[in-house]
Every structure is written in C-alpha cells, then in structure tokens.
Amino acid sequence: MRPTVLAILAVAGLVNSAVAVPDTHALHEKRDTSSLLSSRWTKRSRVEDHRKLPVRIGLAQSNLEEAHDHLMRISDPSSPQYGKHWTSDEVIDFFKPSDEAVDAVTQWLADYGIEDVTHSDNKGWLAFDAPAWKVEALLHTEYYEHHDSLTGGVMPACDEYHVPKDIQHHIDYISPGVKLMAPMKAEAQGKMKRKLKRSVPKTHQSSPIQKTPRSPKLQGMLKEAATSQVAASYQNLSSCDTYITPACVAALYHIPPGNKSDPSNTLGIFEAELQWYDQYDLDLFYKKYTPWIPAGNHPININIDGGVAETDNVSIAGPEAMLDIELAFPIVWPQNVTVFNVDDIPYQTWANDTYTWGFNTLLDAIDGSYCTYTAYNETGDAPGIDPTYPDPMPGGYNGTLQCGVFEPTNVISFSYGGPEAAVPVSYQKRQCNEYLKLGLQGITFVFASGDSGVALEDGLYGSSYCLGPNQTIFNPDWPGNCPYVTSVGGTRVPEGNTVKDPEWAAFIDEGDPSTDYTSGGGFSNVYAAPEYQKSAVAKYFADHDPGYEYYSGLVETEPNPALPNVTALAGNTGGRYNRIGRGYPDVSANGQNVAMYYEGYFYAAGGTSASAPIFSSIINRINEERIAIGKGPVGFVNPTLYAHPEILNDVYNGTNLGCGDGGFPAVEGWDPVTGLGTPNYPKMLELFLSLP
C-alpha cells in the first residue's frame, strides 16, 4: 500500500524530533565514529528540510561467485570452454542486478512518492533527487552537514540509516549515507603544497604504511666512456652477470626475433606519477642494443584525463617509463607498444596518501561501466582517494572523467604498486572485481610484486615498514594480491654465472635503501589462496615450511575508508603471515642490473619494475602467434601456468628479506619469492598454441 502524503509528513515530523524505526526495517549501515577519518569531521547543523539531496542506491551485485567460476573455466587449459571470452555487453548483462531486485527497490521508492528514478546504463544503481525531509523519512535517519578539517570539504551525511528488511538483501549501499569522503577543494589542495615539480614525492616517514612510487633501482650512472664492455657488441653474452641487455633477456628465455605485428595486439604499459618517456633516450638505446629498430620509433600514446606520456625534454623523463619501454620493444618488435598515462600533471605531482596510482582512472577509461560499477558499498571512483574531474588546479584537466573512451590492449603491464594495508578493503576488492570482469573479456593484467621482500619500501633490514603492534607482521603487496592478476617477482644472474646457468632470486645488499632490493613476495590478508594455486602453495608449506608462526583468516570487508585490520586478524597468535592467503608472486623474470638509457646516460637498473614488462612482453608475443593462426588472446594465464609449471624455469636459489628477518627462501616448485619460475618461451608458446 502506498502511504498518503499526510502519512509521509507525519513520518517526517517524527524524524525531525526523534528517529523512530518500525519493526519492518533493519539497520543497514552505521558509521564508526571512533575511526581516524571520522575524527577529521565535525558534525554541524541539520540539513535543511527542503534541500535537494542527490540520492544513489547501489544495488547488490549479482553473480560474482558465478563470474569467478566462469573465468576459471575459460582460463583452465583442460576445459572445453578455454578461450571463449565474453564481450563487454555480456559481462554487463551477467553482473546486472536481477529484475526482482530492481522492481522491489523501485516499488519501495514509489510507495514514498519517489517515481522520477533513473536506472544507470550498467544497471548497477538507481538515482533520484529528493528533499532532505523525504529522504530522512525513507531511511529513518537524520542528515547533518559535516565539515572536514583537513580539506575544508562540506557534505551531508548521517550516522546510520535503515531499509525494509524484505528488500535489504537487494541493496548494497545508499548515498549520501554514512561515508565521509568529500572531494578536495582547490584552496585546500593549495594549502597542502601541491607544487609542480618533476620528481615524485618522498615517503611520509611518519606512517609505516606509506609508500613511495615503485621506481627502478638505478645502480649508478655510467657515462658512455665507461661502458666499453657493454658497448662492444649488442650481441655480447659474456657479461650478462654485470649488465642485462636485450640479448641477455632473449638468451635467458630463448626468445627468437619477432616477425609479426597484428594491429589489434599492441602491448599496453601503464604509467603515472610523472613518468614520461623521451625519444632521445629511446634512440640511444636502439642504436646501442637493438639496431634493427629504427630511430624515431616510439609508442602509441594514450593520455587519460590529462595524462602526458611523452616529453621532448630529456632532463625530465621518468626512469620507470624509460625502463618499461626499453625492455618491451626488443621483445615485441615489430609489434608496437601502447603507453597508458593517467591523470593530469597537478594530480600526478601530489601523491595521494593511499598511493592508488590512478589504476581506477585507467579502468574507467577502458571500461565505461566501471565508472558507475557498484560493489562493496562503493559506486564509481572514491572521492578523497581517486582524482575528481574537472580539476580546478592550474594546469588541471578541465574535461569530464573519461569513461570507456579507449580500448584495452590484450596485455597491460604495471610496474606500480604499494602496501595492501594502505588501501581500503572495499576499494581494492571493487577494483579486483574489475580485473575479473576484464579477464572474462580476455585481458591479461601483469603487476610487479614489489622490491622489498616481505616488507614495504625501505623495510628490508628493520621493522619500521611492517605491520602489527610490534611491527613484526609481514606487509604484503597490492594490487598483485588480487587473484585475477599475474604477479611477477625478480631474478638475477649471479656474478660469475652465465645465461646458461639457473637464475637466482633478485637481491642487492649495499646498505642503501635507494638501491637495495629483494623480490617482493608473501601472502595476502584480503584474499584467500585461489583454487588454481592451492596445491602448489600446500606443497611449499609441506616441503619447505618457513618456520614462522602464522595466523589464518581474512580481514573484514568494511566500507571505505576502512583499511585492512591486520592486527585484529593476527590477534594474539604471534603470527608473521597469513597461512591461507593468496600467495604471490606467480612467476618471475630478470630484474637486476638491467641496461637502460635515461637522461642521456647509461644506467644499470633493477627492480620488479623490470620483471613485469619482460613477462608481459612474452605473453604479448604468444598472443601474436595465436592471432596469426586464427585464435584469440590467452587472457587470464594463472590457471594454465599453475597447471603446467614445466613451461617455466624453476628458481630455487636465494631468498627475500624484510621485517628484520630472512623472509622466505626460493625452493624447488612454487615459492613466495620467485613464484613458479621464469619464462621458457618455446615451451610456453608450444602449450598456448595447442590450446583452443
């Protein structure tokens, strides 16, 4: 029965005096007023009765578990469904809420006289504008203005709200609601000293979960005159224990020269944080190491929301961009590379406190449905975490958020990441779902596993970047923790060894945090070990137990901005890591003493920043060969890799470090240092070409 207007007004009167909640309703969300974020905000006056509130109701996502099962089937080399990827429309239709959910929630709104309701294109949420008194009556709550002392932002919010019990399971969340995450105002941003400069910000030493950008470890600049050993011949393999050149990479992984370049198969490389490439350095690199690549050859530039991929000023080029591109081209040539550079210069200059890098900016741009995708109490980008466009800052991007305007490449390589513990649980889970959705469409996502072993940046030898009250708990990486991406660790050719010898886990120990590095690896506190890796991880524990105390469980999924509560998860166990967590990395590739040109000089660089583009390029080459015989891209590769570890070179020497301990050892089989091992291109190609 539809309430009369008088009944609605009567309810509104009750709300204005004291919130009365009928037995037919249930508490849906309640804010933790003791949280650190809530302490920034001051509750002020009630929202005026007739102020229009833009209400968004996120409908509960549908078929997530079934989507996981579908991804596993089309990625399982033994499945008759292998390689049968979906279209984007098929993914949207699969995830959309049921008609029953839409009808039930719409009827509830109509019963309160709310009928001008918009249903989003991706079917994930309902939107309407209504006066505050009517929304308060609808949700049995009270709205107050809240002022943010940090940014100066003001937003309406409530402490809690209620929905009918019989439709609660259809509703994910409602905004405005309990969240307090106002977008930053330009004047507040100015106060935070967002100065335009080339170099990325240094880490905030006051917090153990802050992260500097994952830039390559530059191991000393050597000008041309000092590189005669390397410069003697681009085919030289005698000094691969000193400098890893394209010839060394090709020899390590048995990669022949490429001869195909289907226009649908460029390799995608993600860049952010002022990482621009310059043509001068690329040409120096081609001349020295790949003379078959002509001078002037450059990537395709995709600049998203004001991003800038290229500069003609060699002095402000970025080492990460140069390393990624210089590693990729020798492997994929004559295929091209596509650089996705995200976010405008003001935003890239001011490093977000959670260091979310702009991954959501990319995902919005290559999948328009993600801009309004609802999951885990979140719809679309997170204000206060993700950038907001148009950007009023000088030099900011003045356009609207770019949603679905670019096509994803078949493979996208990411040399960026940070601590799992620094990213809100709901935020990263929603993002991980998107990797699943794009995996269903045949896209491969490859992430570097990190450069500090089981710790965070600069935490190799001490405990200051580890977790727990005593900072003894290992600090896993993100987004490589997501079970729908491929995480790549680092390896090296030890001094005195050749490309014919087995590689070791990457390790640099010079007592300098700016150059020291060890392959990132460990176990997630957010995601459980996926089925495809359970037997490999179980064998690791059975045959090579690391000997640390451990805990078992997953952190609670709470609305943004709640961070993973690892201390609560570990409890009093004394555990150092999560025994049931998703293990990473999945694989590895060389990431030490890599030859590169940057700012006009030769460098030897290191880090899993090098490993990720190497592995990505190899997958791209395999896609090239599959496309040539009429097959599709390989898509999500992890199930195939774990089912066929024989196509990889096992790495069983070395270790990673962190949190004041020896971390985990590299052993026979999978390990949380080098994963299943490094690529063996001929074996990988043979297997993937044999699959449908």
C-alpha positions in Angstrom: 0.0 0.0 0.0 1.3 3.5 -0.9 1.4 5.9 2.1 -0.5 9.1 1.8 1.2 12.5 1.7 -0.1 13.1 5.2 1.5 9.9 6.4 4.8 10.9 4.9 4.6 14.3 6.5 3.8 12.6 9.8 6.9 10.4 9.5 9.0 13.4 8.6 7.8 15.1 11.8 8.9 12.1 13.8 12.3 12.2 12.1 12.7 15.9 13.0 12.2 15.1 16.7 13.5 11.6 17.2 14.1 8.8 14.7 11.5 6.1 15.1 12.3 2.9 13.3 9.5 0.4 12.7 9.9 -3.3 13.2 9.7 -3.8 9.5 13.1 -2.1 9.0 16.7 -3.1 9.7 19.8 -1.1 10.3 21.7 -1.1 7.0 24.8 1.0 7.7 26.3 2.7 10.8 29.4 4.8 10.8 32.2 4.1 13.3 32.5 7.5 14.9 35.8 6.5 16.6 37.7 6.0 13.3 40.6 8.1 12.4 38.7 9.6 9.4 35.6 10.4 11.4 37.8 12.4 13.8 38.6 14.8 10.9 35.0 15.8 10.6 32.8 18.0 12.7 29.0 17.5 12.7 27.3 20.8 12.3 23.6 21.8 11.7 20.8 19.7 10.4 20.4 19.7 6.6 17.5 22.0 5.7 14.3 20.1 5.1 13.8 21.2 1.5 17.4 20.9 0.4 17.6 18.6 -2.6 19.8 15.5 -2.0 21.2 13.6 -5.0 20.5 10.0 -3.8 22.2 7.0 -5.3 21.1 3.4 -4.3 23.7 0.9 -5.2 22.0 -2.4 -5.9 23.6 -5.6 -4.6 25.9 -7.1 -7.3 24.8 -10.3 -8.9 26.6 -13.5 -9.9 30.0 -12.6 -8.5 30.8 -16.2 -7.5 29.4 -17.5 -10.8 31.6 -15.0 -12.6 34.7 -16.4 -10.8 33.7 -19.8 -11.9 33.2 -18.7 -15.5 36.7 -17.1 -15.5 38.2 -20.2 -14.2 36.5 -22.3 -16.9 37.6 -20.1 -19.8 41.1 -20.0 -18.3 41.5 -23.7 -17.5 43.6 -25.4 -20.2 41.7 -28.7 -19.6 38.3 -27.1 -20.1 36.3 -27.2 -23.3 35.4 -23.6 -22.6 39.0 -22.4 -22.7 39.5 -19.2 -24.6 35.8 -18.4 -25.0 36.0 -14.9 -23.8 33.0 -12.7 -23.3 32.0 -9.3 -24.9 31.7 -6.3 -22.6 27.9 -6.3 -23.1 27.8 -9.9 -22.0 29.7 -9.0 -18.8 27.4 -6.1 -18.0 24.3 -8.3 -18.5 25.8 -11.0 -16.3 26.6 -8.7 -13.4 23.4 -6.6 -13.5 21.1 -6.9 -10.5 18.1 -9.1 -11.0 14.8 -7.7 -12.3 13.3 -8.7 -9.0 15.8 -6.5 -7.1 15.2 -3.5 -9.4 11.4 -3.9 -9.2 11.4 -4.3 -5.4 13.5 -1.3 -4.7 11.7 0.8 -7.2 8.4 -0.1 -5.6 9.7 0.9 -2.2 10.6 4.3 -3.6 7.3 4.7 -5.3 5.5 3.9 -2.0 7.1 7.1 -0.7 6.2 9.2 -3.7 9.6 8.9 -5.4 8.9 8.0 -9.0 11.3 10.0 -11.1 14.1 7.4 -10.8 17.0 6.8 -13.2 18.5 3.4 -13.7 22.2 3.5 -14.7 23.4 2.2 -18.0 25.4 -0.6 -16.3 22.2 -1.5 -14.3 24.1 -1.2 -11.0 22.3 1.7 -9.3 19.2 3.8 -9.1 19.4 7.6 -8.8 16.9 10.3 -7.9 16.8 13.8 -6.3 14.6 14.4 -3.3 14.2 16.9 -0.5 16.1 16.0 2.7 12.9 15.5 4.7 11.7 12.9 2.3 15.0 11.0 2.3 15.1 11.1 6.1 11.6 9.6 6.2 12.6 7.0 3.6 15.6 5.9 5.6 14.5 6.7 9.1 17.5 8.8 9.8 18.7 12.4 10.2 21.1 14.3 7.9 23.7 16.8 9.2 26.2 18.9 7.5 29.8 17.7 8.2 32.9 19.8 7.8 36.3 18.2 7.0 39.1 20.0 8.9 41.7 18.7 6.5 40.3 19.7 3.2 37.6 22.2 4.0 35.1 20.0 2.3 31.4 20.0 3.5 29.0 17.2 2.9 25.7 15.9 4.2 25.8 12.6 6.0 24.0 10.5 8.6 25.3 8.3 11.4 23.1 5.4 10.4 20.2 4.6 8.2 17.6 1.8 7.8 15.8 0.0 5.0 13.0 -2.5 4.8 14.0 -6.0 5.9 12.4 -7.7 2.9 14.5 -5.8 0.4 17.7 -5.3 2.4 19.4 -8.1 0.5 18.9 -6.2 -2.7 20.7 -3.0 -1.5 24.4 -2.6 -1.3 24.6 0.9 0.0 22.9 4.3 -0.2 24.5 7.8 -0.6 24.6 10.3 0.9 24.9 8.0 3.8 27.5 7.2 6.5 30.6 7.8 4.4 32.6 11.0 5.0 34.9 11.4 2.0 34.4 14.8 0.4 36.4 15.8 -2.7 39.2 18.1 -2.0 38.6 21.8 -2.7 41.2 23.7 -4.8 42.1 26.0 -1.9 42.6 23.1 0.4 44.8 21.4 -2.2 46.9 24.6 -2.4 47.4 24.5 1.4 48.8 21.0 1.0 51.6 22.4 -1.2 50.8 20.6 -4.4 53.9 22.1 -6.1 54.6 21.3 -9.7 57.9 19.5 -9.9 59.3 16.6 -11.8 60.4 14.3 -9.0 57.9 12.2 -7.2 57.2 12.9 -3.5 59.3 11.1 -0.9 57.6 8.7 1.5 55.9 10.2 4.6 58.1 8.7 7.3 55.5 9.3 10.0 53.5 6.2 8.9 54.6 2.6 8.4 52.1 2.1 5.6 53.0 4.9 3.3 54.7 4.1 0.0 56.9 5.9 -2.5 56.4 5.2 -6.2 57.9 1.9 -7.3 60.7 3.4 -9.4 63.5 1.2 -10.8 66.6 1.0 -8.6 69.3 2.9 -10.5 72.5 1.3 -9.6 74.9 4.0 -10.5 75.3 6.2 -13.6 77.9 5.2 -16.1 78.6 7.5 -19.0 79.4 6.3 -22.5 83.1 6.2 -21.9 82.7 3.8 -19.0 80.6 1.2 -20.9 83.0 -0.2 -23.4 82.4 -3.7 -22.0 78.7 -3.5 -22.8 79.1 -1.4 -25.9 81.4 -3.8 -27.6 78.5 -5.7 -29.2 74.8 -5.7 -28.8 75.0 -9.5 -29.1 77.5 -9.8 -26.3 76.5 -12.5 -23.8 79.8 -12.7 -21.8 78.8 -10.0 -19.3 75.2 -10.8 -18.6 76.1 -11.2 -14.9 77.1 -7.5 -15.0 74.5 -5.9 -17.4 71.3 -7.4 -18.6 70.9 -6.3 -22.2 68.1 -7.3 -24.7 70.4 -10.0 -26.0 70.7 -11.4 -22.4 67.0 -11.4 -22.0 66.5 -13.2 -25.3 69.1 -15.8 -24.3 67.8 -16.4 -20.8 64.3 -17.1 -22.0 65.0 -18.4 -25.5 63.1 -15.7 -27.3 63.6 -15.5 -31.1 63.3 -12.3 -33.0 59.7 -11.3 -33.7 58.2 -11.1 -37.2 54.5 -10.3 -36.7 52.6 -7.1 -35.8 48.9 -7.5 -35.8 47.4 -4.0 -35.3 45.0 -5.5 -32.6 47.8 -6.7 -30.4 50.0 -3.8 -29.2 51.5 -4.2 -25.7 49.9 -2.0 -23.1 52.1 -0.3 -20.5 50.7 1.7 -17.6 52.5 4.9 -16.5 51.7 7.5 -13.8 53.5 9.8 -11.3 55.2 12.0 -13.9 56.8 9.0 -15.7 57.3 10.3 -19.2 59.5 8.9 -21.9 61.7 10.8 -24.3 62.7 9.9 -27.9 66.3 10.9 -27.4 66.9 8.2 -24.9 65.0 5.6 -26.9 67.1 6.3 -29.9 70.3 6.0 -27.9 69.1 2.6 -26.6 68.1 1.4 -30.1 71.5 2.4 -31.5 73.4 0.6 -28.8 71.3 -2.6 -28.3 68.7 -3.0 -31.0 70.0 -1.6 -34.3 67.1 -3.3 -36.1 64.7 -0.9 -34.5 64.8 2.4 -36.4 65.5 5.7 -34.7 62.3 7.6 -34.1 60.3 4.5 -33.3 58.0 5.3 -30.4 54.9 4.0 -28.6 51.3 4.9 -29.2 50.4 7.5 -26.6 47.0 7.2 -24.8 46.7 10.2 -22.4 43.8 9.7 -20.0 42.2 12.6 -18.0 45.1 14.9 -18.8 47.9 12.4 -18.7 51.1 13.1 -20.5 53.1 10.1 -21.9 56.0 11.8 -23.7 58.3 14.8 -23.2 60.9 16.3 -25.6 62.9 17.5 -22.6 65.4 14.7 -21.7 66.1 16.1 -18.3 62.5 15.5 -17.1 62.0 12.0 -18.5 61.0 9.3 -16.0 63.2 6.3 -15.3 60.2 4.0 -14.9 58.8 4.9 -18.3 62.2 4.5 -20.0 62.9 1.2 -18.4 59.5 -0.3 -19.3 59.6 0.8 -22.9 63.3 -0.1 -23.5 62.6 -3.6 -22.1 59.4 -4.2 -24.1 60.3 -3.1 -27.6 63.2 -5.6 -28.2 60.8 -8.4 -27.3 57.7 -7.4 -29.1 59.2 -5.7 -32.2 57.9 -5.3 -34.9 54.8 -5.0 -32.8 54.2 -1.7 -31.1 53.7 -0.6 -27.5 50.8 1.5 -26.2 51.5 3.7 -23.2 48.5 4.5 -21.0 49.5 7.6 -19.0 46.8 8.6 -16.4 45.8 11.7 -14.6 46.7 15.4 -15.1 50.0 16.9 -14.0 48.8 18.5 -10.8 47.4 15.2 -9.6 50.4 13.2 -10.6 52.6 15.7 -8.7 50.7 15.5 -5.5 51.0 11.8 -4.4 47.7 10.6 -3.0 48.2 9.5 0.7 47.0 6.0 -0.2 49.1 5.8 -3.4 46.4 4.3 -5.5 48.4 5.4 -8.6 45.4 6.1 -10.9 44.6 2.4 -11.6 40.9 3.4 -11.4 41.5 6.2 -13.9 42.7 3.6 -16.4 39.9 1.1 -15.6 37.3 3.8 -16.1 38.8 4.8 -19.4 38.9 1.2 -20.8 35.6 0.0 -19.4 32.9 2.7 -19.2 30.7 0.5 -16.9 33.4 0.7 -14.2 32.7 4.4 -13.8 29.4 3.6 -12.2 30.0 0.0 -11.0 28.6 -0.7 -7.6 30.3 -3.2 -5.2 31.2 -3.4 -1.6 29.4 -0.2 -0.7 31.1 1.8 -3.4 29.9 3.2 -6.7 32.4 4.7 -9.1 35.6 6.4 -8.1 36.1 7.1 -4.4 36.1 10.8 -3.5 39.2 11.7 -1.5 41.1 8.7 -2.9 40.7 9.0 -6.6 41.0 12.3 -8.5 37.9 14.3 -9.3 37.5 15.9 -12.8 37.2 18.6 -13.9 40.3 19.6 -11.9 40.3 23.3 -10.8 44.1 23.3 -10.2 46.3 25.4 -12.5 47.2 23.1 -15.4 44.5 20.6 -14.4 42.4 18.6 -16.8 39.2 20.6 -17.4 37.2 17.8 -19.1 34.9 15.3 -17.5 36.0 11.8 -16.4 36.8 9.7 -19.5 34.6 6.6 -19.3 35.0 3.8 -21.8 36.7 6.0 -24.5 39.7 3.8 -25.1 40.1 0.1 -26.0 42.2 -2.0 -23.6 45.1 -3.8 -25.1 45.3 -7.6 -24.8 48.1 -7.4 -22.2 48.7 -4.5 -19.8 51.9 -4.3 -17.7 52.1 -2.4 -14.4 55.3 -1.5 -12.6 53.5 0.2 -9.8 52.0 -0.9 -6.5 52.0 -0.4 -2.8 51.1 -2.0 0.5 47.9 -3.9 0.8 47.5 -2.5 4.3 47.3 1.1 3.0 44.3 0.6 0.6 40.7 0.4 1.9 39.4 -3.1 1.7 36.3 -2.2 -0.2 38.2 -0.1 -2.6 40.7 -2.8 -3.5 38.0 -5.5 -3.7 35.9 -3.5 -6.1 39.0 -2.9 -8.2 39.9 -6.6 -8.1 36.4 -7.5 -9.4 37.1 -5.3 -12.4 40.2 -7.3 -13.2 38.0 -10.4 -13.1 35.4 -8.7 -15.4 38.1 -7.7 -17.9 39.7 -11.1 -17.6 36.4 -12.6 -18.8 37.0 -10.4 -21.9 40.4 -11.8 -22.5 42.6 -9.1 -21.0 45.8 -10.1 -19.2 47.0 -7.9 -16.2 50.6 -8.2 -15.1 51.9 -6.5 -11.9 55.3 -6.2 -10.4 55.5 -7.9 -7.0 57.5 -5.2 -5.2 61.1 -4.6 -4.3 61.3 -5.1 -0.5 60.7 -8.7 0.0 58.0 -9.4 2.7 58.1 -5.7 3.9 57.3 -2.3 2.4 59.7 0.1 0.8 62.9 0.5 2.8 61.9 -2.2 5.2 64.4 -4.9 4.2 66.5 -4.8 7.4 64.3 -3.2 10.0 60.7 -3.4 11.1 59.6 0.2 10.6 57.6 -0.8 7.5 56.0 -3.9 8.8 52.6 -4.4 10.5 51.1 -5.2 13.9 51.7 -3.5 17.3 55.3 -4.7 17.3 55.8 -4.2 13.5 56.6 -7.9 13.1 53.9 -8.9 10.7 54.8 -9.1 7.0 53.4 -6.4 4.8 52.0 -7.9 1.5 51.7 -6.1 -1.8 48.8 -4.7 -3.8 47.4 -5.0 -6.4 49.4 -8.2 -7.1 47.4 -9.7 -4.2 44.3 -9.8 -6.4 43.8 -13.4 -7.5 42.8 -12.3 -11.0 46.1 -10.7 -12.0 49.6 -12.2 -12.6 52.2 -11.1 -10.1 55.9 -11.1 -11.2 58.9 -11.4 -8.9 62.5 -10.6 -9.7 65.5 -12.8 -10.5 69.2 -12.2 -11.3 72.2 -13.7 -13.0 74.7 -14.0 -10.1 78.3 -12.8 -10.5 80.3 -15.3 -12.4 77.3 -17.1 -13.9 76.1 -17.1 -17.5 72.8 -17.1 -19.2 73.1 -20.9 -19.3 73.1 -21.2 -15.5 69.9 -21.2 -13.4 68.9 -17.7 -12.2 68.7 -16.8 -8.5 66.2 -14.7 -6.7 67.0 -11.0 -7.1 69.0 -9.5 -4.2 71.0 -6.3 -3.8 72.6 -5.5 -0.5 74.6 -2.4 -0.5 73.3 -0.8 2.7 71.5 1.9 0.7 67.7 1.8 0.7 67.6 3.7 -2.6 69.4 0.8 -4.4 68.9 -2.3 -2.2 66.2 -4.6 -3.3 64.8 -8.1 -2.9 61.9 -9.7 -4.8 58.5 -9.0 -3.2 56.5 -12.0 -2.1 54.2 -13.3 0.6 50.6 -13.9 1.4 47.5 -11.6 1.2 45.4 -10.7 4.2 42.5 -9.7 2.0 42.1 -12.7 -0.4 42.3 -16.4 0.2 44.5 -18.6 -1.9 42.6 -19.3 -5.2 41.9 -22.9 -6.2 44.4 -22.8 -9.1 47.3 -22.3 -6.7 46.2 -24.2 -3.6 48.1 -27.4 -4.4 51.3 -25.5 -5.3 51.2 -23.5 -2.0 50.3 -26.5 0.0 53.4 -28.3 -1.4 55.5 -25.3 -0.5 54.4 -25.5 3.2 54.6 -29.3 3.3 58.2 -29.5 1.9 59.7 -26.1 2.8 57.9 -24.7 5.8 59.5 -21.3 6.5 59.3 -21.9 10.3 57.5 -18.7 11.3 54.4 -18.5 13.5 51.4 -17.7 11.4 47.7 -16.9 11.5 44.8 -17.9 9.3 41.9 -15.8 8.2 40.9 -12.8 6.1 40.3 -9.2 7.2 36.8 -7.9 7.5 35.3 -6.2 4.4 34.2 -2.8 5.7 33.0 0.3 3.8 35.6 2.8 2.7 37.7 4.2 4.1 38.4 1.3 6.5 41.8 -0.2 6.0 42.7 -3.9 6.4 42.8 -4.5 10.1 45.7 -7.0 10.1 46.4 -6.5 13.9 42.9 -7.8 14.7 43.3 -10.6 12.2 46.5 -11.8 13.7 45.2 -11.4 17.2 47.5 -13.0 19.8 48.8 -15.7 17.6 52.3 -14.2 17.2 51.9 -14.9 13.5 54.1 -13.2 10.9 52.0 -14.1 7.8 48.6 -15.4 6.7 48.7 -19.1 6.1 45.6 -19.2 3.9 46.2 -16.0 2.0 46.7 -15.7 -1.8 50.3 -16.3 -2.4 52.4 -14.1 -4.7 54.3 -13.8 -7.0 53.0 -16.2 -9.6 56.1 -16.1 -11.8 59.3 -14.1 -12.1 61.7 -12.6 -14.6 65.1 -10.9 -14.5 65.1 -7.6 -12.6 68.7 -6.8 -11.7 71.5 -4.9 -13.5 69.2 -4.1 -16.4 70.9 -1.9 -19.1 68.9 1.2 -19.9 69.3 4.8 -21.2 67.9 7.6 -19.1 68.5 11.4 -19.3 71.2 10.8 -21.9 73.3 8.3 -19.9 73.7 4.6 -19.4 72.4 3.1 -16.2 72.1 -0.3 -14.7 68.7 -0.6 -13.2 66.9 -3.1 -11.0 63.5 -4.0 -9.5 60.5 -6.0 -10.3 59.7 -2.8 -12.4 61.9 -4.6 -15.0 60.4 -8.1 -14.4 56.8 -7.1 -15.2 57.4 -5.7 -18.7 59.6 -8.7 -19.6 56.9 -11.2 -18.7 54.2 -9.0 -20.2 56.1 -8.8 -23.5 56.4 -12.6 -23.7 52.7 -13.1 -23.2 52.1 -10.5 -25.9 54.4 -12.4 -28.3 52.4 -15.5 -27.6 49.2 -13.7 -28.3 50.7 -12.5 -31.6 51.3 -16.1 -32.7 47.9 -17.2 -31.6 46.2 -14.4 -33.5 48.2 -15.4 -36.6 46.6 -18.8 -36.7 43.1 -17.5 -36.0 42.9 -17.9 -32.2 42.2 -15.3 -29.6 44.5 -13.9 -26.8 45.3 -16.1 -23.8 43.6 -13.8 -21.3 44.0 -14.8 -17.6 47.1 -17.0 -17.6 47.4 -18.1 -14.0 45.4 -21.3 -14.1 47.4 -22.5 -17.1 50.7 -21.6 -15.5 49.9 -23.5 -12.3 48.6 -26.5 -14.2 51.8 -26.6 -16.3 54.8 -25.4 -14.3 57.0 -27.3 -16.7 56.8 -24.4 -19.1 58.7 -22.2 -16.7 62.3 -22.3 -15.4 62.2 -23.2 -11.7 64.2 -20.8 -9.5 65.4 -22.5 -6.3 68.3 -20.3 -5.0 68.1 -17.2 -3.0 65.7 -15.5 -0.6 63.8 -12.3 0.0 64.1 -10.2 3.2 62.1 -7.8 5.3 60.8 -7.1 8.7 64.2 -7.8 10.3 64.2 -11.4 9.1 65.2 -13.6 6.2 61.8 -13.6 4.6 61.0 -16.6 2.5 63.5 -18.9 0.7 63.4 -19.7 -3.0 62.9 -23.5 -3.3 62.0 -26.2 -5.8 58.5 -25.6 -7.1 56.4 -22.5 -6.3 57.7 -20.2 -3.6 56.7 -16.7 -2.4 59.9 -15.2 -3.8 60.0 -16.2 -7.5 56.7 -17.9 -7.9 56.7 -20.8 -10.4 59.8 -19.5 -12.1 60.9 -17.6 -15.1 59.6 -17.9 -18.7 60.7 -20.5 -21.1 59.3 -19.0 -24.3 59.4 -22.1 -26.6 57.7 -24.3 -24.1 55.1 -21.6 -23.2 54.4 -20.9 -26.9 54.0 -24.6 -27.7 51.5 -25.1 -24.9 49.4 -22.0 -25.6 49.3 -22.6 -29.3 48.0 -26.1 -28.6 45.0 -24.7 -26.6 41.7 -23.6 -28.3 
